[in-house]
Amino acid sequence: MSKKTSDDQRQTVSKSRAVAFIHPDLGLGGAERLVVDTALELRARHHTVVLYTLHLDPQRCFSHVLDGSCGKVVCVENRVIRFIRRFVWGHALRAALSCAVLAASVPLDYDVVFVDLVAIPLMILWWKRFLQRISLHWKTSRYLEADAARRSRPRPLLVYYCHFPDRLLAPGASFESVPTGVGPPKQSETWWRRWLRSLYRSVVDSLEACSIAHADRILVNSQFTSRVVERTFPRATRSRKPCVLYPPVPASPADVSEPRIPDMVPKRPFLLCISRFERKKRMELAVHALALLYQDTRVRERRVMLVIAGGYDERLTENVEYHADLQKLAEKLGITEAVIFAPNVSDAARDALLSRCVALVYTPSFEHFGIVPLEAMRAGKPVVACNSGGPRETVVHEVTGLLCDEPVTPEAFSQALKSLVMDEEKRQRLGQNARERAVQCFSRKVFGDQLVSLLG
């Protein structure tokens, strides 16, 4: 039996891989959550993981990144990147060029390189890999020796995880008449500024399409995103169809020791809204819905509150302005005392909020996937979300939560939330179903098995 165990250990070691991740900013968000969970699952399967990034703020990142659970973190900062940040115009172009420099610093000694958000590292790594092959042939006297040398070195498999095409996130962008951008284009712009913006987007969009074509594997987060990617990049997906790999849901507080209740968690019943402080997340719907709920005397007597939590970056003007706008809206509606804002909550506080909330209010429309509903489902809480995008694939209407048809209004959210606040039996039933579905379909083990299968 000991011999069999040692054989299994040797087999595990022989299958272990070196995996590199290239991610521009290891902050707090769904994309960062995916990177962290993927790294944790790979390390649990005895793979070596290194994370390459351009920015890491210890005050605004997941705890697994700081304690080394995800593997080694390499934060690249040099003169070229500082020059790009200072003198290159346009956020998307700055990010692309900075990530290109980041990719150039990543060695080819890995079995797999995992890229997401910004696609240009794929093109840089592909050309590095191609030039390495040419160099090996030139440096050896005979073809067989060169071929043997090539096979003896790791050949990085370039994997691109597409959360959503960047070109469809630009202001004014849409897909099949559905707005997908962060906001409408500025109508007051002069013709020459519009022309420059159009030229700028054409350059950035061309870089994105060309870079994705260099990926060996294309993974997406939902069937919805898969359809969008295939129609947006027909050439890149002609020979390599996107494969759906649903992000895993992290372990819930019920799986570990009871989390300590932070002081900011309300003692009264509360609804929870978790999203980044960005206008496209439409968290004002939750504020309006609470105001409508308070028009019902029975709900008002229960003194239900709303907690708005999520990623907040003071460097981003939109985060600061939108946070202030939401506070003003709550004051205008007369529910200031019933709304708590909790930006950048810790993992412990997030777990405590999820375990004690009445329900999760998820307000984005046509969300590409949405990991937050799964976190709430794993904690045994029903979800109220829009009947579009990724939530249609995770939340089952009247089984694990409630879906509001588009176009969603505050009234629709208010009615759905009212049914959960007033009906405890329904709330418990949906919560139990939600937990079971999250475990069976979206656990980290299921994710890991699918990932290993897709990597081959």
C-alpha positions as CSV (number, residue, x, y, z in Angstrom):
1,M,0.0,0.0,0.0
2,S,2.9,2.3,0.7
3,K,4.3,1.5,-2.7
4,K,1.1,2.5,-4.3
5,T,1.1,5.7,-2.4
6,S,4.6,6.6,-3.5
7,D,3.7,5.7,-7.1
8,D,0.7,8.1,-6.9
9,Q,2.9,10.8,-5.5
10,R,5.5,10.4,-8.3
11,Q,2.7,10.5,-10.8
12,T,1.3,13.7,-9.3
13,V,4.8,15.3,-9.4
14,S,5.3,14.2,-13.0
15,K,2.1,15.9,-14.0
16,S,2.7,19.1,-12.1
17,R,3.0,22.2,-14.3
18,A,4.5,25.6,-14.0
19,V,1.8,28.2,-14.6
20,A,2.2,31.9,-15.0
21,F,-0.7,34.5,-14.7
22,I,-0.5,37.9,-16.3
23,H,-3.0,40.3,-14.8
24,P,-2.7,44.1,-14.8
25,D,-4.0,44.9,-11.4
26,L,-4.5,42.5,-8.5
27,G,-7.3,44.5,-6.8
28,L,-10.8,43.6,-5.7
29,G,-13.2,42.5,-8.4
30,G,-14.7,39.5,-10.3
31,A,-11.7,39.2,-12.6
32,E,-9.3,39.2,-9.7
33,R,-11.4,36.7,-7.8
34,L,-11.2,34.4,-10.8
35,V,-7.4,34.7,-10.9
36,V,-7.1,34.0,-7.2
37,D,-9.4,31.0,-7.3
38,T,-7.7,29.5,-10.4
39,A,-4.3,29.9,-8.7
40,L,-5.5,28.4,-5.5
41,E,-7.0,25.4,-7.3
42,L,-3.9,24.8,-9.4
43,R,-1.7,25.0,-6.2
44,A,-4.0,22.5,-4.5
45,R,-3.3,20.2,-7.4
46,H,0.5,20.5,-6.9
47,H,1.2,23.0,-9.7
48,T,3.6,25.9,-9.4
49,V,2.0,29.3,-9.8
50,V,3.6,32.7,-10.4
51,L,1.4,35.9,-10.7
52,Y,2.8,38.8,-12.8
53,T,1.1,42.2,-12.3
54,L,1.6,45.9,-12.8
55,H,0.0,47.0,-9.6
56,L,-0.6,45.5,-6.1
57,D,-2.1,47.5,-3.3
58,P,-1.9,45.7,0.0
59,Q,-4.9,47.6,1.2
60,R,-7.1,46.7,-1.8
61,C,-6.5,43.1,-2.6
62,F,-7.7,39.6,-1.6
63,S,-6.0,38.1,1.5
64,H,-4.8,35.0,-0.4
65,V,-2.6,37.3,-2.5
66,L,-0.8,38.7,0.5
67,D,-0.3,35.5,2.5
68,G,1.2,33.7,-0.5
69,S,-1.6,31.1,-0.9
70,C,-1.8,32.0,-4.6
71,G,1.9,31.5,-5.2
72,K,4.7,34.0,-5.8
73,V,3.6,37.5,-6.9
74,V,5.9,39.5,-9.2
75,C,5.0,43.2,-9.5
76,V,6.8,44.7,-12.5
77,E,7.7,48.4,-12.5
78,N,10.4,49.9,-14.7
79,R,11.2,53.1,-16.6
80,V,9.4,52.1,-19.7
81,I,6.1,51.4,-17.8
82,R,6.4,54.7,-16.0
83,F,7.0,56.5,-19.3
84,I,3.9,54.9,-20.8
85,R,1.8,55.9,-17.8
86,R,2.9,59.4,-18.0
87,F,3.0,60.2,-21.7
88,V,0.7,57.8,-23.5
89,W,-2.8,59.1,-24.1
90,G,-5.9,56.9,-23.5
91,H,-6.5,54.4,-20.6
92,A,-6.9,51.4,-22.9
93,L,-3.8,52.1,-24.9
94,R,-1.8,52.7,-21.7
95,A,-3.0,49.4,-20.4
96,A,-2.2,47.6,-23.6
97,L,1.4,48.9,-23.9
98,S,2.1,48.5,-20.2
99,C,0.9,44.8,-20.4
100,A,3.1,44.3,-23.5
101,V,6.1,45.4,-21.4
102,L,4.9,43.2,-18.6
103,A,4.7,40.2,-21.0
104,A,8.1,40.9,-22.3
105,S,9.5,40.3,-18.8
106,V,7.8,36.9,-18.4
107,P,10.2,34.1,-19.3
108,L,9.2,31.2,-21.5
109,D,10.0,28.6,-18.8
110,Y,6.4,27.9,-18.0
111,D,4.1,25.2,-19.3
112,V,1.1,27.4,-19.3
113,V,0.7,31.2,-19.4
114,F,-2.8,32.4,-18.3
115,V,-3.8,35.9,-19.7
116,D,-7.0,37.8,-19.0
117,L,-8.5,41.3,-19.3
118,V,-5.8,42.7,-21.7
119,A,-5.0,40.4,-24.6
120,I,-1.8,42.0,-26.0
121,P,0.5,39.8,-23.9
122,L,-0.6,36.9,-26.1
123,M,0.9,38.4,-29.2
124,I,4.2,39.3,-27.3
125,L,4.5,35.8,-25.9
126,W,3.6,34.1,-29.2
127,W,6.4,36.0,-31.0
128,K,8.9,35.3,-28.1
129,R,8.0,31.6,-28.5
130,F,8.4,31.7,-32.3
131,L,11.8,33.5,-32.1
132,Q,13.0,31.0,-29.5
133,R,12.2,28.2,-31.9
134,I,14.1,29.9,-34.7
135,S,17.0,30.6,-32.4
136,L,17.3,26.9,-31.4
137,H,17.5,25.8,-35.0
138,W,20.2,28.4,-35.9
139,K,22.3,27.6,-32.8
140,T,22.5,23.8,-33.5
141,S,24.4,22.3,-36.3
142,R,21.8,19.6,-37.1
143,Y,18.0,19.6,-37.4
144,L,17.6,16.6,-35.1
145,E,19.6,18.2,-32.4
146,A,17.6,21.4,-32.7
147,D,14.3,19.5,-32.6
148,A,15.4,17.5,-29.6
149,A,16.4,20.8,-27.8
150,R,13.1,22.3,-28.7
151,R,11.2,19.4,-27.3
152,S,13.2,19.4,-24.1
153,R,12.3,23.0,-23.3
154,P,8.8,24.0,-22.0
155,R,6.5,25.1,-24.7
156,P,4.1,27.6,-23.0
157,L,0.5,27.0,-23.8
158,L,-1.1,30.5,-24.2
159,V,-4.5,30.6,-22.6
160,Y,-6.8,33.6,-22.8
161,Y,-9.7,34.0,-20.5
162,C,-12.1,36.5,-22.0
163,H,-14.4,38.1,-19.4
164,F,-15.9,40.3,-22.2
165,P,-14.5,42.0,-25.3
166,D,-12.9,45.3,-24.4
167,R,-14.2,47.0,-27.5
168,L,-17.8,46.4,-26.2
169,L,-17.0,48.1,-22.9
170,A,-16.1,51.4,-24.6
171,P,-18.6,54.3,-24.1
172,G,-21.5,54.0,-26.5
173,A,-20.7,50.4,-27.5
174,S,-23.5,47.9,-27.9
175,F,-24.1,44.3,-28.9
176,E,-27.3,43.4,-30.8
177,S,-28.9,46.8,-29.8
178,V,-28.0,46.1,-26.2
179,P,-25.8,48.8,-24.6
180,T,-22.7,47.2,-23.2
181,G,-20.4,50.2,-22.7
182,V,-19.8,52.1,-19.5
183,G,-21.8,55.1,-20.7
184,P,-23.0,57.0,-23.8
185,P,-20.6,58.8,-26.0
186,K,-20.1,62.5,-25.2
187,Q,-22.5,64.5,-27.4
188,S,-20.8,67.8,-26.9
189,E,-17.5,66.7,-28.5
190,T,-16.2,68.5,-31.5
191,W,-15.9,66.6,-34.8
192,W,-12.1,66.4,-34.6
193,R,-12.3,65.0,-31.1
194,R,-14.8,62.4,-32.3
195,W,-12.5,61.6,-35.2
196,L,-9.5,61.2,-32.8
197,R,-11.5,59.0,-30.5
198,S,-12.6,56.8,-33.5
199,L,-9.0,56.5,-34.6
200,Y,-7.9,55.6,-31.1
201,R,-10.6,52.9,-30.7
202,S,-9.7,51.4,-34.1
203,V,-6.1,51.0,-33.1
204,V,-7.0,49.5,-29.7
205,D,-9.7,47.3,-31.1
206,S,-7.3,46.0,-33.8
207,L,-4.7,45.2,-31.2
208,E,-7.3,43.3,-29.2
209,A,-8.5,41.2,-32.2
210,C,-5.0,40.5,-33.5
211,S,-3.8,39.5,-30.0
212,I,-6.7,37.1,-29.3
213,A,-5.9,35.3,-32.6
214,H,-2.5,34.3,-31.1
215,A,-4.1,32.3,-28.2
216,D,-3.8,28.5,-28.1
217,R,-7.0,28.3,-26.0
218,I,-9.8,30.8,-25.6
219,L,-11.9,30.4,-22.4
220,V,-15.0,32.4,-21.5
221,N,-17.1,32.8,-18.4
222,S,-20.6,32.1,-19.8
223,Q,-22.6,31.0,-22.8
224,F,-23.6,34.6,-23.1
225,T,-20.0,35.8,-23.4
226,S,-19.2,32.9,-25.8
227,R,-21.8,34.1,-28.3
228,V,-20.5,37.7,-28.0
229,V,-16.9,36.6,-28.5
230,E,-17.7,34.5,-31.6
231,R,-19.5,37.3,-33.2
232,T,-17.0,40.0,-32.2
233,F,-13.9,38.1,-33.3
234,P,-15.0,35.7,-36.1
235,R,-11.5,35.2,-37.5
236,A,-9.9,34.5,-34.1
237,T,-12.6,32.0,-33.2
238,R,-12.8,30.3,-36.5
239,S,-10.3,27.6,-35.7
240,R,-10.5,27.7,-31.9
241,K,-14.0,27.9,-30.5
242,P,-14.3,29.5,-27.1
243,C,-14.8,27.0,-24.3
244,V,-17.1,28.0,-21.4
245,L,-15.4,27.7,-18.0
246,Y,-17.6,29.1,-15.3
247,P,-15.7,30.8,-12.5
248,P,-15.8,28.9,-9.2
249,V,-17.6,30.1,-6.1
250,P,-15.3,30.5,-3.1
251,A,-16.0,28.5,0.1
252,S,-18.8,30.0,2.2
253,P,-18.7,30.9,5.8
254,A,-20.7,27.8,6.6
255,D,-17.8,25.7,5.5
256,V,-15.4,27.2,7.9
257,S,-15.5,28.4,11.5
258,E,-18.2,31.0,12.3
259,P,-16.8,34.4,11.2
260,R,-16.4,37.1,13.7
261,I,-19.1,39.7,13.3
262,P,-17.5,43.0,12.3
263,D,-19.0,46.2,13.9
264,M,-20.3,47.4,10.6
265,V,-22.7,44.5,10.1
266,P,-26.2,45.7,11.0
267,K,-28.1,44.0,13.8
268,R,-31.3,44.7,11.9
269,P,-32.5,42.7,8.9
270,F,-30.7,43.9,5.8
271,L,-30.5,43.5,2.0
272,L,-27.0,43.3,0.5
273,C,-25.7,44.8,-2.7
274,I,-22.1,44.0,-3.7
275,S,-20.5,45.5,-6.8
276,R,-17.7,47.8,-7.8
277,F,-18.6,51.5,-7.5
278,E,-19.1,52.0,-11.2
279,R,-22.2,53.4,-12.9
280,K,-22.6,50.4,-15.2
281,K,-23.4,48.4,-12.1
282,R,-26.6,50.5,-11.6
283,M,-26.6,50.2,-7.8
284,E,-29.0,53.1,-7.6
285,L,-31.7,50.6,-8.5
286,A,-31.2,49.0,-5.1
287,V,-31.5,52.4,-3.4
288,H,-34.7,53.2,-5.2
289,A,-36.1,49.7,-4.5
290,L,-35.5,50.2,-0.8
291,A,-37.3,53.6,-0.9
292,L,-40.3,51.9,-2.5
293,L,-40.2,49.1,0.1
294,Y,-40.4,51.7,2.8
295,Q,-43.7,52.9,1.4
296,D,-45.2,49.6,2.8
297,T,-46.0,49.9,6.5
298,R,-45.3,46.2,7.2
299,V,-41.8,46.4,5.6
300,R,-41.1,49.7,7.4
301,E,-41.9,48.2,10.7
302,R,-39.3,45.5,10.1
303,R,-36.7,48.3,9.7
304,V,-35.0,46.6,6.8
305,M,-31.7,48.1,5.8
306,L,-29.5,48.1,2.7
307,V,-25.8,47.5,2.8
308,I,-23.8,48.6,-0.4
309,A,-20.4,47.0,-0.4
310,G,-17.7,46.4,-3.1
311,G,-14.5,47.5,-4.7
312,Y,-13.6,51.1,-4.4
313,D,-10.4,52.8,-5.8
314,E,-9.7,56.4,-4.9
315,R,-7.5,56.6,-8.0
316,L,-10.5,56.2,-10.2
317,T,-12.7,59.3,-10.6
318,E,-15.8,57.3,-11.5
319,N,-15.6,55.4,-8.2
320,V,-15.3,58.5,-6.1
321,E,-18.1,60.4,-8.0
322,Y,-20.5,57.4,-8.1
323,H,-20.1,56.7,-4.4
324,A,-20.9,60.4,-3.7
325,D,-23.9,60.2,-6.0
326,L,-25.3,57.2,-4.3
327,Q,-25.0,58.9,-0.9
328,K,-26.8,62.0,-2.3
329,L,-29.6,59.8,-3.7
330,A,-30.2,58.1,-0.3
331,E,-30.4,61.5,1.3
332,K,-32.8,62.7,-1.4
333,L,-35.1,59.7,-0.9
334,G,-35.0,60.2,2.9
335,I,-33.5,56.8,3.7
336,T,-30.0,57.8,4.7
337,E,-30.2,56.0,8.0
338,A,-31.3,52.8,6.3
339,V,-28.4,52.7,3.8
340,I,-24.8,51.7,4.9
341,F,-21.9,52.1,2.5
342,A,-19.0,49.7,3.0
343,P,-16.3,50.1,0.3
344,N,-13.4,47.7,0.2
345,V,-14.7,45.4,2.9
346,S,-12.4,42.7,4.2
347,D,-12.9,39.0,3.3
348,A,-14.1,38.4,6.9
349,A,-16.6,41.2,6.7
350,R,-17.8,40.1,3.3
351,D,-18.4,36.6,4.6
352,A,-20.3,37.9,7.6
353,L,-22.5,40.1,5.4
354,L,-23.3,37.2,3.0
355,S,-24.1,34.9,5.9
356,R,-26.5,37.3,7.6
357,C,-28.3,39.2,4.8
358,V,-31.9,38.6,3.9
359,A,-31.1,38.4,0.2
360,L,-28.6,39.6,-2.4
361,V,-29.6,42.5,-4.7
362,Y,-27.6,42.2,-7.9
363,T,-28.4,45.2,-10.1
364,P,-26.2,45.0,-13.3
365,S,-27.9,44.3,-16.6
366,F,-26.4,42.0,-19.2
367,E,-23.6,41.1,-16.8
368,H,-21.0,39.0,-18.5
369,F,-21.1,36.4,-15.7
370,G,-21.3,37.8,-12.1
371,I,-19.5,36.0,-9.3
372,V,-21.4,37.7,-6.5
373,P,-24.7,35.9,-7.0
374,L,-22.8,32.6,-6.7
375,E,-21.2,33.7,-3.5
376,A,-24.6,34.5,-2.1
377,M,-26.0,31.2,-3.3
378,R,-23.1,29.3,-1.7
379,A,-24.0,31.1,1.6
380,G,-27.6,29.9,1.3
381,K,-29.1,33.2,0.3
382,P,-31.6,33.9,-2.5
383,V,-30.6,36.3,-5.3
384,V,-32.7,39.0,-7.0
385,A,-31.1,39.9,-10.3
386,C,-31.8,40.9,-13.9
387,N,-33.0,38.3,-16.3
388,S,-30.1,38.8,-18.7
389,G,-26.5,37.9,-19.3
390,G,-24.7,35.6,-16.9
391,P,-27.2,35.5,-14.0
392,R,-29.6,33.7,-16.4
393,E,-27.2,30.8,-16.3
394,T,-26.6,30.7,-12.6
395,V,-29.8,31.8,-10.9
396,V,-32.9,29.7,-11.6
397,H,-36.1,31.8,-11.3
398,E,-38.4,30.9,-8.4
399,V,-35.9,28.0,-7.5
400,T,-32.7,29.7,-6.3
401,G,-33.8,33.3,-6.6
402,L,-35.9,35.8,-8.6
403,L,-35.1,37.3,-12.0
404,C,-36.6,40.6,-13.1
405,D,-37.3,40.9,-16.9
406,E,-35.5,43.7,-18.9
407,P,-35.8,46.6,-18.9
408,V,-35.6,46.3,-15.1
409,T,-37.2,49.0,-13.0
410,P,-37.0,49.8,-9.3
411,E,-40.6,48.7,-9.0
412,A,-39.7,45.2,-10.3
413,F,-36.8,44.9,-7.8
414,S,-39.0,46.2,-5.0
415,Q,-41.8,43.7,-5.6
416,A,-39.3,40.8,-5.8
417,L,-37.5,41.9,-2.6
418,K,-40.8,42.4,-0.8
419,S,-41.8,38.8,-1.5
420,L,-38.6,37.6,0.2
421,V,-38.7,40.0,3.1
422,M,-42.3,39.1,4.0
423,D,-42.2,35.4,3.3
424,E,-39.7,33.6,5.5
425,E,-40.6,30.1,4.3
426,K,-40.0,31.1,0.6
427,R,-36.7,32.8,1.6
428,Q,-35.5,29.6,3.4
429,R,-36.6,27.4,0.5
430,L,-34.8,29.4,-2.2
431,G,-31.7,29.8,0.0
432,Q,-31.4,26.0,0.5
433,N,-31.9,25.4,-3.3
434,A,-29.3,28.0,-4.0
435,R,-26.7,26.4,-1.8
436,E,-27.2,23.0,-3.4
437,R,-26.9,24.4,-6.9
438,A,-23.8,26.3,-6.1
439,V,-22.1,23.2,-4.6
440,Q,-23.2,20.8,-7.4
441,C,-22.4,23.0,-10.4
442,F,-20.0,25.8,-9.4
443,S,-17.7,24.5,-6.7
444,R,-13.9,25.0,-7.0
445,K,-13.4,21.2,-7.5
446,V,-15.8,21.2,-10.5
447,F,-13.9,24.2,-11.8
448,G,-10.5,22.6,-11.3
449,D,-11.6,19.4,-13.1
450,Q,-12.9,21.3,-16.1
451,L,-9.8,23.5,-16.2
452,V,-7.4,20.6,-16.2
453,S,-9.5,18.9,-18.9
454,L,-9.4,22.0,-21.1
455,L,-5.7,22.5,-20.7
456,G,-5.1,18.9,-21.8
